[in-house]
Amino acid sequence: MEKYKKILMSDSIVSSIHVETSQEPFVDLINFDSDILVDQSQSQIASKSVFFSFVRLSVAEKLVAAKRFLPKGIHFYVKEGYRPLSVQQHAFERTLKKLEQSFPHFQQVDLIAEAAKYVAPPEVAPHPTGGAVDLTLIDSNGIELDLGTRFNASPHDTDNATYTDATNIPLHARENRQILSNALQAVGFVNYFTEWWHWSLGDRYWAVMTNAKKALYNPVSEQELSDLLHRTVT
């Protein structure tokens, strides 16, 4: 497993990245490609937005390119793409409050860093840009592969087994993570090292990890996305 740079979303280097105002359209991963499957139940994510399966066009196209690097009979299984800023804000505040109760002697900067291991601070979060996708692997029988922890598990509750390069998981799970990583890295996605399922392209974190001078995608509100899609249709 490749060793990932240990940079948290809360690091000032991430928030310092300049962000372009992008006009790149959003597309729905549902029915975008028959080999890219989407968990339409939304049962494992906090967002109930109707746009949860939307991503930027380049992200969708890169996923299509990445599927060529998967073994036969294995498919991407998308859990979440776009996430409204309001949902991101609520999730971060809830996590921060929980950590304040668990670690009452922590300084605020340390609490934010701990929270960022599981939920990105809203101002730098990749999901509201449409540049991030949470996904796992599924076989042709509709059975999700074992990647060591359940999707969306907390690093604090799993002894950091959610970290992409964790070694405290079974060998077959590590091999499955390698399959996922190899395919997505081959086309330019970057991973958030605390979450094996989180991959992004074009956001601030991607810019830091690839040494890009700027991020390609700005965050958009749910209303802005709705208006954008409405104009596209009409």
SVG drawing of the C-alpha trace seen along z (x, -y; Angstrom):
<svg xmlns="http://www.w3.org/2000/svg" viewBox="-37 -32 42 45">
<polyline fill="none" stroke="black" stroke-width="0.4" points="0.0,0.0 1.4,-3.4 2.2,-5.7 0.0,-8.7 1.1,-12.2 -0.4,-12.8 -2.1,-16.1 -5.4,-16.8 -8.2,-18.8 -7.9,-21.3 -4.3,-22.1 -3.8,-25.8 -2.1,-24.7 -5.5,-23.4 -7.4,-26.6 -4.7,-28.7 -5.3,-27.2 -7.0,-29.6 -10.3,-28.3 -11.5,-29.0 -15.2,-29.7 -15.9,-26.7 -18.6,-26.5 -18.1,-22.8 -21.5,-21.0 -22.7,-18.4 -23.9,-15.0 -25.8,-12.2 -23.8,-9.0 -27.0,-7.1 -27.2,-5.7 -24.1,-7.6 -22.3,-4.3 -23.6,-0.7 -20.5,0.4 -20.6,-2.3 -23.2,-1.4 -24.8,-3.8 -26.3,-2.9 -29.5,-4.7 -30.8,-3.9 -28.7,-6.7 -29.0,-4.5 -25.3,-5.0 -25.0,-8.7 -26.3,-11.7 -27.4,-13.6 -30.8,-13.0 -30.3,-15.5 -31.8,-14.4 -28.4,-15.5 -26.3,-13.0 -25.3,-11.1 -24.2,-14.2 -20.5,-15.0 -18.6,-17.2 -18.5,-15.9 -14.7,-15.3 -15.1,-13.3 -17.7,-11.0 -15.5,-10.7 -12.5,-9.8 -14.5,-7.1 -15.3,-5.6 -11.6,-5.6 -10.7,-4.1 -13.0,-1.1 -10.6,0.3 -8.1,0.9 -10.6,3.1 -10.5,6.9 -13.2,8.5 -16.5,8.8 -15.6,6.0 -17.4,2.6 -17.3,-0.7 -20.2,-1.2 -20.8,-4.9 -22.2,-5.9 -22.1,-9.7 -21.0,-12.4 -22.3,-15.9 -23.1,-17.0 -24.9,-20.3 -22.9,-22.8 -25.6,-22.8 -25.2,-19.1 -21.4,-19.4 -21.6,-22.2 -24.0,-20.3 -21.9,-17.1 -18.7,-19.0 -20.4,-20.9 -21.9,-17.7 -18.5,-15.9 -16.8,-18.8 -19.3,-18.9 -18.9,-15.2 -15.1,-15.6 -15.4,-18.5 -17.2,-16.2 -14.7,-13.4 -11.6,-15.5 -12.5,-18.5 -8.8,-19.5 -8.1,-19.8 -7.4,-23.2 -9.8,-24.3 -7.2,-23.8 -6.6,-20.2 -10.4,-19.5 -10.7,-20.8 -7.8,-18.6 -9.4,-15.6 -12.8,-16.3 -11.1,-16.7 -10.0,-13.1 -13.7,-12.2 -15.5,-15.3 -13.9,-18.0 -14.3,-21.6 -17.0,-23.1 -14.8,-25.9 -12.5,-23.3 -14.8,-20.3 -14.5,-18.5 -18.0,-17.1 -19.9,-20.4 -17.7,-21.2 -18.9,-18.1 -15.3,-17.0 -15.4,-14.2 -16.9,-10.7 -17.2,-8.2 -17.2,-4.7 -16.4,-1.0 -16.3,2.1 -19.0,4.6 -19.0,7.9 -21.3,9.0 -23.6,10.8 -24.3,7.5 -22.1,8.3 -19.9,5.5 -16.3,6.5 -14.7,6.4 -12.4,3.4 -11.6,3.8 -14.2,1.5 -17.7,0.5 -18.1,-2.4 -18.2,-5.7 -16.8,-4.2 -15.1,-6.5 -11.3,-6.3 -11.8,-6.9 -14.1,-3.8 -11.9,-1.5 -8.4,-2.1 -7.7,-4.0 -8.5,-1.0 -10.3,-3.4 -6.9,-4.9 -6.2,-3.8 -2.9,-2.2 -4.0,-0.6 -2.4,2.7 -4.8,3.8 -7.2,5.3 -7.3,8.7 -4.9,9.3 -7.8,9.7 -9.3,6.4 -5.9,4.7 -5.7,6.3 -9.2,4.9 -8.1,1.5 -5.2,1.8 -7.5,2.6 -9.6,-0.4 -6.5,-2.7 -4.7,-1.5 -7.7,-2.1 -8.5,-5.6 -4.9,-6.8 -4.3,-5.6 -6.6,-8.4 -5.7,-11.2 -7.9,-10.9 -6.4,-11.5 -7.4,-9.9 -8.0,-11.4 -5.7,-9.2 -8.1,-8.7 -10.9,-7.4 -10.2,-4.6 -13.5,-5.4 -13.0,-9.1 -11.5,-10.2 -11.5,-13.6 -10.4,-15.5 -10.2,-19.3 -10.9,-20.4 -8.5,-22.2 -7.2,-19.0 -6.5,-17.5 -4.6,-20.7 -2.4,-20.2 -1.7,-16.6 -0.9,-17.1 1.0,-20.4 -1.5,-22.2 -1.5,-25.9 -5.2,-26.2 -8.4,-24.2 -10.6,-23.7 -14.0,-23.5 -15.7,-26.0 -18.3,-24.8 -22.0,-25.3 -25.1,-25.4 -27.9,-23.0 -30.1,-25.8 -27.3,-26.9 -27.0,-23.4 -30.7,-23.1 -30.8,-26.3 -27.9,-25.2 -29.5,-21.9 -32.8,-23.6 -31.1,-26.0 -29.3,-23.1 -32.6,-21.2 -34.5,-24.2"/>
</svg>
